[in-house]
Amino acid sequence: MKGFFSLWMLDLKRLLKNSLFIVISITLVLIIVVTLFLLPKDMQVEEHELVTFGMSEYGFNEVSSMELLYDAVDEGGIGIYLNEDNTPVIVHNGISDRNINAIAVMVFSKGFTQVESLKLYEDQQPIPFNQRMVPVFIAFEALIVGLILVGALMLAEKEESTLLALRISPISVNLYILSKTTLLAFIGTVYALLMAITCVGFNYNFLSLIAISFFGSCIFILLGMAFSVFFKTLGEWFFSIAIILMVNMMPVMSYMMPSYSPDWIKLTPSYYILFELEKILFKQPGQILPVILSMGTWLLVSYLITYQFIRVFYLKRGGRNA
C-alpha cells in the first residue's frame, strides 16, 4: 500500500506540472461554457427510421411484432401501426409536432382521414440540443483524459530517466498499472461529474454516472498505457493517438442518427458507454446487460494486453513474480 501511494503521489505531482494537463483542464471549462451559453437549446436532430407493423405494403422497414416495433422506437426510430379502428398510430419518443405532421402527410396522404400520435414514454420530456451533447462531451473529453495523460506520464518517465529507476525497483507490474489507472480514472470521473452537474443538473443517478465514468475511464487508460509503450517522442505518440481517437469517435454517428447502428460500430469501446451516459443523464429506459458485457470484456482484454506489454516491453520484468 505504501508503494502504491508513493507512485500515486509521484504521478500526481508530475501531472500538475504537465502543460498537457493544464490544456485539457482549460478545454473542460471551455466545453462547459460552450454547452451552457453557445449551443442552442431548441435545435432538434430528428432523423428517424420508420418502422411499421402490419403495413408492409407501404414499403418501410416492417417488423414481425409490436414488441420489435417498441424496441425500434426505444432506439430512436418511429413506429407506425393500425389500431383496432383501422386508424394509423404513430409511435414516437418525443419528436416535434412538425415531424409528426410531416410523417402523416408523407405516409398517409391517401386512404386515411385521421392519424393518432402515441408517445412511448409520456413522462419523458424532449431533451434540449445543448444538453443532448453532454454525453458526447463526457465520453470523448472527460473519459478520454486518461488515455492522453497516461501517455504523457509514460513519455515523461522515459525523458526524466525515471523509467530506469522503475526497472530496477521491486515494484510489481500490477502495482504500476493500478496506480496510474486509479489516479487518472479518478480525474476522468471528476471531469465527467463537473460536466454533468454544470450542464444537466442533479436529477439523475449519481452512482450510475460515477460507475460508468470510472470504469469507462479505466478502459481508455489501459488502452493508452499499452499503446504508449512503443513510443519515445511526443510527436510520434500524439499523431498515432489522434488516429485512434478518431476511430473511437465513430459511435457519435449512431448517437446523432439512431437508425445508423451497424454491427461493427458496436465493437468500439465507446459505443455502449456513450448510450449508457445518455440513459443515465436523461433517465431513459434501456438494458444494462449489453453495457456490462461490453465494458467487462474491454476491461479484461485491455488489462491482459497492458499487463503483458508493460511487463515485457516497458518494465522488462521476467518470471512468475513480475
HUCOR-V120170 format. One record per pair of residues at least 6 apart in sequence whose ideal C-beta (glycine too) atoms are under 6 Angstrom apart, sorted by the first residue. I is the first residue (numbers start at 0). J is the second residue. D is the distance in Angstrom with one decimal. If there is no record, write none. Layout:
i | j | d
I | J | D
I | J | D
//
This chain:
i | j | d
2 | 170 | 6.0
2 | 174 | 5.9
3 | 174 | 5.7
3 | 178 | 5.4
6 | 178 | 3.8
7 | 178 | 5.1
7 | 182 | 5.4
10 | 152 | 5.7
10 | 182 | 5.5
13 | 155 | 5.8
14 | 20 | 4.9
17 | 151 | 5.6
19 | 151 | 4.9
23 | 144 | 5.6
27 | 190 | 5.5
30 | 136 | 5.2
30 | 140 | 5.9
31 | 197 | 5.0
34 | 129 | 5.3
34 | 198 | 4.7
38 | 129 | 3.7
39 | 128 | 5.7
40 | 127 | 4.0
40 | 129 | 5.4
42 | 128 | 4.0
44 | 255 | 5.5
45 | 94 | 5.6
45 | 98 | 5.3
46 | 256 | 5.1
47 | 76 | 5.5
47 | 77 | 4.6
48 | 76 | 4.3
48 | 258 | 3.3
49 | 59 | 4.4
49 | 77 | 5.5
50 | 60 | 4.9
50 | 62 | 5.7
50 | 68 | 5.7
50 | 71 | 4.2
50 | 76 | 5.0
50 | 78 | 5.1
51 | 59 | 4.8
51 | 61 | 5.3
51 | 79 | 4.8
52 | 62 | 5.5
52 | 65 | 5.9
52 | 68 | 4.7
52 | 80 | 4.3
53 | 80 | 5.8
53 | 81 | 5.8
55 | 61 | 4.4
62 | 68 | 5.2
68 | 78 | 4.2
71 | 78 | 6.0
72 | 78 | 4.8
72 | 90 | 5.3
72 | 92 | 5.5
72 | 119 | 5.1
74 | 257 | 5.4
75 | 257 | 2.4
77 | 91 | 5.2
78 | 90 | 3.8
79 | 89 | 5.6
80 | 88 | 5.7
81 | 87 | 6.0
82 | 88 | 5.3
86 | 113 | 5.5
86 | 115 | 5.7
87 | 107 | 5.4
87 | 111 | 5.6
87 | 114 | 5.0
88 | 115 | 4.6
88 | 117 | 5.3
89 | 99 | 5.8
89 | 102 | 5.9
89 | 116 | 5.2
90 | 117 | 4.8
90 | 119 | 6.0
92 | 119 | 4.9
93 | 123 | 5.9
93 | 125 | 4.6
99 | 116 | 5.4
103 | 114 | 4.4
107 | 114 | 5.6
126 | 281 | 5.5
130 | 199 | 5.6
133 | 198 | 4.8
133 | 199 | 5.6
134 | 273 | 5.8
134 | 276 | 3.8
134 | 277 | 4.5
135 | 251 | 5.9
136 | 194 | 5.8
137 | 191 | 4.8
137 | 194 | 5.3
137 | 276 | 5.6
138 | 269 | 5.5
138 | 272 | 5.6
138 | 273 | 4.5
138 | 276 | 6.0
139 | 248 | 5.6
141 | 187 | 5.5
141 | 190 | 3.8
141 | 191 | 4.1
141 | 194 | 5.8
142 | 187 | 5.2
142 | 215 | 4.7
142 | 216 | 5.0
142 | 219 | 5.9
143 | 219 | 5.8
144 | 187 | 4.8
144 | 190 | 5.9
145 | 183 | 3.6
145 | 187 | 5.0
145 | 216 | 4.9
145 | 219 | 5.5
145 | 220 | 3.7
146 | 219 | 4.0
146 | 223 | 3.5
148 | 183 | 5.6
149 | 179 | 5.8
149 | 183 | 5.7
149 | 220 | 5.2
149 | 223 | 4.6
149 | 224 | 5.0
150 | 223 | 5.4
150 | 227 | 4.0
150 | 236 | 5.4
153 | 227 | 4.6
154 | 233 | 5.8
156 | 162 | 4.6
166 | 314 | 5.6
166 | 315 | 5.8
172 | 306 | 5.9
172 | 309 | 5.3
172 | 310 | 4.6
172 | 316 | 5.7
172 | 321 | 5.2
180 | 217 | 5.5
180 | 220 | 5.0
183 | 220 | 5.0
184 | 213 | 5.1
184 | 216 | 4.1
184 | 217 | 4.9
187 | 216 | 3.4
188 | 209 | 5.9
188 | 212 | 4.4
188 | 213 | 4.8
191 | 212 | 3.9
199 | 280 | 5.3
203 | 279 | 5.6
203 | 280 | 5.3
204 | 279 | 6.0
207 | 279 | 4.9
208 | 279 | 5.2
211 | 275 | 5.4
214 | 294 | 5.8
215 | 272 | 4.5
218 | 268 | 5.2
218 | 297 | 4.8
218 | 298 | 5.7
218 | 301 | 5.7
221 | 301 | 3.9
221 | 302 | 5.6
221 | 305 | 4.6
222 | 301 | 5.2
224 | 305 | 5.0
225 | 304 | 5.1
225 | 305 | 4.3
225 | 308 | 4.6
228 | 308 | 4.7
228 | 312 | 4.9
228 | 313 | 4.9
230 | 236 | 3.9
247 | 267 | 5.8
247 | 269 | 5.1
249 | 264 | 5.4
249 | 267 | 5.9
250 | 264 | 5.8
250 | 267 | 5.8
250 | 269 | 5.3
250 | 270 | 4.3
250 | 273 | 5.2
252 | 259 | 5.8
253 | 259 | 5.5
253 | 260 | 4.6
253 | 264 | 5.8
254 | 273 | 5.7
268 | 297 | 4.7
271 | 290 | 4.6
271 | 293 | 4.3
275 | 290 | 4.8
278 | 285 | 4.5
310 | 316 | 4.7
310 | 321 | 4.9
//
